Amino acid sequence: DADVTQTPRNRITKTGKRIMLECSQTKGHDRMYWYRQDPGLGLRLIYYSFDVKDINKGEISDGYSVSRQAQAKFSLSLESAIPNQTALYFCATSGPGPRGNQDEQYFGPGTRLTVT
Amino acid sequence: GQQLNQSPQSMFIQEGEDVSMNCTSSSIFNTWLWYKQDPGEGPVLLIALYKAGELTSNGRLTAQFGITRKDSFLNISASIPSDVGIYFCAGQLTGSARQLTFGSGTQLTVLP
């Protein structure tokens, strides 16, 4: 079974609708992240959470909100979707690498969101 | 914020050839990571580099962490069709943030 799962995998929604993307992990990691991927732009960080009580804005948080319901669950919401939020969305978790301090991030399979 | 310049943007190579791609940064990073993304999937970690000058291999993949801590390269030897995909570099700072900054990716196509 996958360590990081995302639902839904694909979603088409209309402008102005509220939508939630969900992420679950079984890696036991405290840190979780939401990224957005657009063609030619790589991955950009939306929000990240270091534990259930710690939520931080990333590079492009405007128009998004998150909820860390449990260590294993981190959801991303678009309160009022707009067409330029059409993108691939990835959840990631991170934990210590083999040398202790540095983290290695592991990604879910992604959600393809289209806002019409 | 930090910016990573990844090159080339795309590559078309013959099966069996070696491949090299690199990332440069205007900032110093403490960790460099290389990921591969297959179509419809999330990025998968290939190699992690933690120390300036470090050279690490993973099968046919070799990556190095530049001495200046501002660059890294990834080499793939004897390419095969399943090497097709997008390769991303990512730099990470230590400290409480631990955020990754990603390059824009190198799209690799392997021709039979």
Interface residues (C-beta under 8 A of the other chain):
Chain A: V4 R31 G40 L41 G42 L43 R44 L45 Y48 F50 N56 G58 E59 F90 A92 S94 G97 R99 N101 Q102 D103 E104 Q105 Y106 F107 G108 P109 G110
Chain B: G1 L4 Q6 Q9 N30 T31 L33 Y35 G40 E41 G42 P43 V44 L45 A48 Y50 F88 A90 Q92 T94 S96 A97 R98 Q99 L100 F102 G103 S104 G105
